[in-house]
Amino acid sequence: MKHFCLMCGTQLEARIIEDREREFCPGCGWIHYKQYKVSAGVRIEKNGCLLLVQRGIQPWKGNWYMPAGFLEINEEPEDAAVREAFEETGLNVKTHGLAGVYTYNDDPRGNGILFLYDAEIIGGNMQESDETLQIAFLSPDEIIGLEFTGNCGRHQISDWLKTKGIEMDVNHV
Ligand SMILES: [Zn+2]
């Protein structure tokens, strides 16, 4: 696919810059540095069960994940995690620190990094959104065997299961 410079509109060409192939603008010298998308999410546990959401839209429609989404350009990761939790589940949540940092390389929208926060519910009413099919607290037995949202989702859920002493193969697709 042809790409064009965001600064001057000239067609970009491939060049090796700093040992990597990058898209370079022969018109103005702009270099397209591919960078991670940044997202944040919440890990909410209650009575030994994990809050998961079933995606209602592509990619990974029908698969399960912990509520999460992309950061707005001027947003703190924890604020984004709280906002996304509310948008996707109707729940007001409070974060309690970082549960983990994850990267992913299999999302068709681009590679990214995700900040996952432990959180608890402090209000709201659990309600599906336009983007979610179901929301549920699931036990480890119910979780194992579900389809997750790519390697990042699997990794996060595998790490939570480890806190319960359960090993799950993260490479299972
Ligand atoms: Zn240019």
py3Dmol code that shows the C-alpha trace and the ligand (Angstrom):
import py3Dmol

protein = """\
ATOM      1  CA  MET A   1       0.000   0.000   0.000  1.00  0.00           C
ATOM      2  CA  LYS A   2       1.283   3.502  -0.850  1.00  0.00           C
ATOM      3  CA  HIS A   3       1.800   5.813   2.103  1.00  0.00           C
ATOM      4  CA  PHE A   4       2.090   9.597   1.989  1.00  0.00           C
ATOM      5  CA  CYS A   5       3.879  12.107   4.203  1.00  0.00           C
ATOM      6  CA  LEU A   6       1.746  13.527   7.022  1.00  0.00           C
ATOM      7  CA  MET A   7       3.691  16.789   6.775  1.00  0.00           C
ATOM      8  CA  CYS A   8       3.809  17.506   3.002  1.00  0.00           C
ATOM      9  CA  GLY A   9       1.875  14.772   1.203  1.00  0.00           C
ATOM     10  CA  THR A  10       4.817  13.385  -0.817  1.00  0.00           C
ATOM     11  CA  GLN A  11       4.801   9.610  -1.341  1.00  0.00           C
ATOM     12  CA  LEU A  12       7.037   7.938   1.254  1.00  0.00           C
ATOM     13  CA  GLU A  13       9.807   5.530   0.352  1.00  0.00           C
ATOM     14  CA  ALA A  14      11.486   2.767   2.328  1.00  0.00           C
ATOM     15  CA  ARG A  15      14.945   3.525   3.723  1.00  0.00           C
ATOM     16  CA  ILE A  16      17.236   1.931   6.268  1.00  0.00           C
ATOM     17  CA  ILE A  17      17.542   4.440   9.116  1.00  0.00           C
ATOM     18  CA  GLU A  18      19.167   3.504  12.437  1.00  0.00           C
ATOM     19  CA  ASP A  19      19.387  -0.130  11.294  1.00  0.00           C
ATOM     20  CA  ARG A  20      15.672  -0.477  10.625  1.00  0.00           C
ATOM     21  CA  GLU A  21      13.626  -0.076   7.502  1.00  0.00           C
ATOM     22  CA  ARG A  22      11.479   3.009   7.946  1.00  0.00           C
ATOM     23  CA  GLU A  23       9.294   5.135   5.681  1.00  0.00           C
ATOM     24  CA  PHE A  24      11.096   8.308   4.647  1.00  0.00           C
ATOM     25  CA  CYS A  25       9.769  11.411   2.889  1.00  0.00           C
ATOM     26  CA  PRO A  26      12.032  12.465  -0.010  1.00  0.00           C
ATOM     27  CA  GLY A  27      10.133  15.780  -0.091  1.00  0.00           C
ATOM     28  CA  CYS A  28      10.737  17.134   3.423  1.00  0.00           C
ATOM     29  CA  GLY A  29      12.861  14.519   5.214  1.00  0.00           C
ATOM     30  CA  TRP A  30      10.140  13.428   7.639  1.00  0.00           C
ATOM     31  CA  ILE A  31      10.625   9.900   8.975  1.00  0.00           C
ATOM     32  CA  HIS A  32       7.711   7.732  10.010  1.00  0.00           C
ATOM     33  CA  TYR A  33       8.781   6.090  13.288  1.00  0.00           C
ATOM     34  CA  LYS A  34       6.376   3.271  14.025  1.00  0.00           C
ATOM     35  CA  GLN A  35       5.481   3.417  17.699  1.00  0.00           C
ATOM     36  CA  TYR A  36       3.380   1.413  20.101  1.00  0.00           C
ATOM     37  CA  LYS A  37      -0.246   2.200  20.659  1.00  0.00           C
ATOM     38  CA  VAL A  38      -0.843   2.702  24.381  1.00  0.00           C
ATOM     39  CA  SER A  39      -3.751   1.230  26.290  1.00  0.00           C
ATOM     40  CA  ALA A  40      -4.831   0.609  29.860  1.00  0.00           C
ATOM     41  CA  GLY A  41      -7.161  -1.789  31.591  1.00  0.00           C
ATOM     42  CA  VAL A  42      -8.423  -3.110  34.908  1.00  0.00           C
ATOM     43  CA  ARG A  43      -8.101  -6.434  36.708  1.00  0.00           C
ATOM     44  CA  ILE A  44     -11.056  -6.845  39.057  1.00  0.00           C
ATOM     45  CA  GLU A  45     -11.399  -9.925  41.240  1.00  0.00           C
ATOM     46  CA  LYS A  46     -14.322 -10.783  43.471  1.00  0.00           C
ATOM     47  CA  ASN A  47     -14.794 -13.973  45.492  1.00  0.00           C
ATOM     48  CA  GLY A  48     -12.042 -15.703  43.533  1.00  0.00           C
ATOM     49  CA  CYS A  49     -13.557 -14.779  40.166  1.00  0.00           C
ATOM     50  CA  LEU A  50     -12.221 -12.414  37.503  1.00  0.00           C
ATOM     51  CA  LEU A  51     -14.298  -9.766  35.730  1.00  0.00           C
ATOM     52  CA  LEU A  52     -14.214 -10.439  32.001  1.00  0.00           C
ATOM     53  CA  VAL A  53     -15.989  -8.849  29.087  1.00  0.00           C
ATOM     54  CA  GLN A  54     -16.961 -10.560  25.842  1.00  0.00           C
ATOM     55  CA  ARG A  55     -16.151  -8.377  22.847  1.00  0.00           C
ATOM     56  CA  GLY A  56     -19.064  -7.452  20.624  1.00  0.00           C
ATOM     57  CA  ILE A  57     -17.003  -5.924  17.807  1.00  0.00           C
ATOM     58  CA  GLN A  58     -14.016  -6.848  15.661  1.00  0.00           C
ATOM     59  CA  PRO A  59     -11.198  -7.632  16.135  1.00  0.00           C
ATOM     60  CA  TRP A  60     -11.763 -10.715  18.280  1.00  0.00           C
ATOM     61  CA  LYS A  61     -15.542 -10.452  18.341  1.00  0.00           C
ATOM     62  CA  GLY A  62     -16.900 -13.012  20.808  1.00  0.00           C
ATOM     63  CA  ASN A  63     -13.619 -13.375  22.693  1.00  0.00           C
ATOM     64  CA  TRP A  64     -13.062 -12.471  26.358  1.00  0.00           C
ATOM     65  CA  TYR A  65     -10.793  -9.849  27.947  1.00  0.00           C
ATOM     66  CA  MET A  66     -10.337  -7.599  30.960  1.00  0.00           C
ATOM     67  CA  PRO A  67     -11.922  -4.161  30.356  1.00  0.00           C
ATOM     68  CA  ALA A  68      -9.377  -1.974  28.553  1.00  0.00           C
ATOM     69  CA  GLY A  69      -8.913   0.545  25.799  1.00  0.00           C
ATOM     70  CA  PHE A  70      -6.660   3.085  24.159  1.00  0.00           C
ATOM     71  CA  LEU A  71      -5.405   6.172  25.988  1.00  0.00           C
ATOM     72  CA  GLU A  72      -6.477   9.552  24.708  1.00  0.00           C
ATOM     73  CA  ILE A  73      -3.527  11.773  23.824  1.00  0.00           C
ATOM     74  CA  ASN A  74      -3.549  13.765  27.099  1.00  0.00           C
ATOM     75  CA  GLU A  75      -4.720  11.067  29.483  1.00  0.00           C
ATOM     76  CA  GLU A  76      -2.987   9.310  32.395  1.00  0.00           C
ATOM     77  CA  PRO A  77      -3.029   5.492  32.090  1.00  0.00           C
ATOM     78  CA  GLU A  78      -4.941   5.021  35.362  1.00  0.00           C
ATOM     79  CA  ASP A  79      -7.581   7.542  34.293  1.00  0.00           C
ATOM     80  CA  ALA A  80      -7.951   5.743  30.960  1.00  0.00           C
ATOM     81  CA  ALA A  81      -8.347   2.402  32.745  1.00  0.00           C
ATOM     82  CA  VAL A  82     -11.124   3.825  34.944  1.00  0.00           C
ATOM     83  CA  ARG A  83     -12.840   5.472  31.963  1.00  0.00           C
ATOM     84  CA  GLU A  84     -12.702   2.349  29.812  1.00  0.00           C
ATOM     85  CA  ALA A  85     -14.011   0.189  32.651  1.00  0.00           C
ATOM     86  CA  PHE A  86     -17.014   2.492  32.964  1.00  0.00           C
ATOM     87  CA  GLU A  87     -17.619   2.676  29.208  1.00  0.00           C
ATOM     88  CA  GLU A  88     -17.444  -1.083  28.756  1.00  0.00           C
ATOM     89  CA  THR A  89     -19.195  -2.287  31.919  1.00  0.00           C
ATOM     90  CA  GLY A  90     -21.105   0.623  33.498  1.00  0.00           C
ATOM     91  CA  LEU A  91     -19.072   0.143  36.672  1.00  0.00           C
ATOM     92  CA  ASN A  92     -17.254   2.840  38.602  1.00  0.00           C
ATOM     93  CA  VAL A  93     -13.901   1.492  39.689  1.00  0.00           C
ATOM     94  CA  LYS A  94     -10.972   2.569  41.819  1.00  0.00           C
ATOM     95  CA  THR A  95      -7.461   1.427  40.952  1.00  0.00           C
ATOM     96  CA  HIS A  96      -5.001  -0.047  43.464  1.00  0.00           C
ATOM     97  CA  GLY A  97      -1.736  -0.010  41.572  1.00  0.00           C
ATOM     98  CA  LEU A  98      -0.153  -1.648  38.599  1.00  0.00           C
ATOM     99  CA  ALA A  99      -0.817  -5.356  38.079  1.00  0.00           C
ATOM    100  CA  GLY A 100       1.437  -5.602  35.046  1.00  0.00           C
ATOM    101  CA  VAL A 101       2.657  -4.133  31.770  1.00  0.00           C
ATOM    102  CA  TYR A 102       2.036  -6.136  28.605  1.00  0.00           C
ATOM    103  CA  THR A 103       2.891  -5.773  24.946  1.00  0.00           C
ATOM    104  CA  TYR A 104       1.130  -7.258  21.955  1.00  0.00           C
ATOM    105  CA  ASN A 105       2.027  -7.885  18.349  1.00  0.00           C
ATOM    106  CA  ASP A 106      -1.059  -9.549  16.914  1.00  0.00           C
ATOM    107  CA  ASP A 107      -3.675  -6.789  16.902  1.00  0.00           C
ATOM    108  CA  PRO A 108      -4.652  -5.812  13.340  1.00  0.00           C
ATOM    109  CA  ARG A 109      -4.837  -2.178  14.537  1.00  0.00           C
ATOM    110  CA  GLY A 110      -1.106  -2.218  15.358  1.00  0.00           C
ATOM    111  CA  ASN A 111       1.344  -3.294  18.034  1.00  0.00           C
ATOM    112  CA  GLY A 112       0.908  -1.814  21.469  1.00  0.00           C
ATOM    113  CA  ILE A 113       1.616  -1.728  25.167  1.00  0.00           C
ATOM    114  CA  LEU A 114      -0.988  -2.087  27.902  1.00  0.00           C
ATOM    115  CA  PHE A 115      -0.896  -0.981  31.534  1.00  0.00           C
ATOM    116  CA  LEU A 116      -3.076  -3.245  33.659  1.00  0.00           C
ATOM    117  CA  TYR A 117      -4.273  -2.023  37.074  1.00  0.00           C
ATOM    118  CA  ASP A 118      -5.756  -3.946  39.958  1.00  0.00           C
ATOM    119  CA  ALA A 119      -9.075  -2.339  40.723  1.00  0.00           C
ATOM    120  CA  GLU A 120     -12.249  -2.662  42.760  1.00  0.00           C
ATOM    121  CA  ILE A 121     -15.838  -1.716  42.040  1.00  0.00           C
ATOM    122  CA  ILE A 122     -17.048   1.316  43.981  1.00  0.00           C
ATOM    123  CA  GLY A 123     -20.365   1.956  42.231  1.00  0.00           C
ATOM    124  CA  GLY A 124     -22.337   1.911  39.033  1.00  0.00           C
ATOM    125  CA  ASN A 125     -24.508  -0.777  37.498  1.00  0.00           C
ATOM    126  CA  MET A 126     -23.060  -3.593  35.458  1.00  0.00           C
ATOM    127  CA  GLN A 127     -24.386  -3.124  31.952  1.00  0.00           C
ATOM    128  CA  GLU A 128     -23.238  -4.214  28.503  1.00  0.00           C
ATOM    129  CA  SER A 129     -22.305  -1.495  26.032  1.00  0.00           C
ATOM    130  CA  ASP A 130     -22.564  -1.376  22.231  1.00  0.00           C
ATOM    131  CA  GLU A 131     -19.111  -2.970  22.171  1.00  0.00           C
ATOM    132  CA  THR A 132     -19.715  -5.786  24.652  1.00  0.00           C
ATOM    133  CA  LEU A 133     -21.852  -8.929  24.419  1.00  0.00           C
ATOM    134  CA  GLN A 134     -21.585 -10.102  28.035  1.00  0.00           C
ATOM    135  CA  ILE A 135     -19.913  -9.112  31.278  1.00  0.00           C
ATOM    136  CA  ALA A 136     -19.289 -11.732  33.930  1.00  0.00           C
ATOM    137  CA  PHE A 137     -17.263 -12.720  36.957  1.00  0.00           C
ATOM    138  CA  LEU A 138     -15.766 -16.049  35.949  1.00  0.00           C
ATOM    139  CA  SER A 139     -13.981 -18.689  37.998  1.00  0.00           C
ATOM    140  CA  PRO A 140     -10.682 -20.183  36.828  1.00  0.00           C
ATOM    141  CA  ASP A 141     -12.566 -23.321  35.715  1.00  0.00           C
ATOM    142  CA  GLU A 142     -14.916 -21.207  33.618  1.00  0.00           C
ATOM    143  CA  ILE A 143     -12.059 -19.151  32.153  1.00  0.00           C
ATOM    144  CA  ILE A 144      -9.861 -21.993  30.970  1.00  0.00           C
ATOM    145  CA  GLY A 145     -10.959 -22.973  27.487  1.00  0.00           C
ATOM    146  CA  LEU A 146     -12.375 -19.554  26.554  1.00  0.00           C
ATOM    147  CA  GLU A 147     -11.010 -17.662  23.566  1.00  0.00           C
ATOM    148  CA  PHE A 148      -9.174 -14.464  24.509  1.00  0.00           C
ATOM    149  CA  THR A 149      -8.269 -11.259  22.692  1.00  0.00           C
ATOM    150  CA  GLY A 150      -4.874 -12.126  21.249  1.00  0.00           C
ATOM    151  CA  ASN A 151      -1.565 -12.768  22.947  1.00  0.00           C
ATOM    152  CA  CYS A 152      -1.873  -9.790  25.316  1.00  0.00           C
ATOM    153  CA  GLY A 153      -5.243 -10.938  26.632  1.00  0.00           C
ATOM    154  CA  ARG A 154      -3.996 -14.499  27.076  1.00  0.00           C
ATOM    155  CA  HIS A 155      -0.907 -13.297  28.898  1.00  0.00           C
ATOM    156  CA  GLN A 156      -2.872 -11.118  31.333  1.00  0.00           C
ATOM    157  CA  ILE A 157      -5.335 -13.883  32.133  1.00  0.00           C
ATOM    158  CA  SER A 158      -2.555 -16.434  32.459  1.00  0.00           C
ATOM    159  CA  ASP A 159      -0.837 -14.161  34.999  1.00  0.00           C
ATOM    160  CA  TRP A 160      -4.056 -13.850  37.015  1.00  0.00           C
ATOM    161  CA  LEU A 161      -4.505 -17.632  36.965  1.00  0.00           C
ATOM    162  CA  LYS A 162      -0.941 -17.982  38.252  1.00  0.00           C
ATOM    163  CA  THR A 163      -1.984 -15.987  41.345  1.00  0.00           C
ATOM    164  CA  LYS A 164      -4.456 -18.866  41.904  1.00  0.00           C
ATOM    165  CA  GLY A 165      -1.727 -21.464  41.409  1.00  0.00           C
ATOM    166  CA  ILE A 166      -3.011 -22.452  37.961  1.00  0.00           C
ATOM    167  CA  GLU A 167      -0.815 -22.705  34.876  1.00  0.00           C
ATOM    168  CA  MET A 168      -2.312 -21.965  31.468  1.00  0.00           C
ATOM    169  CA  ASP A 169      -0.397 -22.273  28.225  1.00  0.00           C
ATOM    170  CA  VAL A 170      -0.204 -18.692  26.899  1.00  0.00           C
ATOM    171  CA  ASN A 171       0.700 -19.923  23.428  1.00  0.00           C
ATOM    172  CA  HIS A 172      -2.591 -21.752  23.026  1.00  0.00           C
ATOM    173  CA  VAL A 173      -4.669 -20.019  20.370  1.00  0.00           C
TER     174      VAL A 173
END
"""
ligand_1 = """\
1
ZN
Zn 7.179 15.241 3.649
"""
view = py3Dmol.view(width=600, height=400)
view.addModel(protein, "pdb")
view.setStyle({"model": 0}, {"cartoon": {"style": "trace"}})
view.addModel(ligand_1, "xyz")
view.setStyle({"model": 1}, {"stick": {}})
view.zoomTo()
view.show()
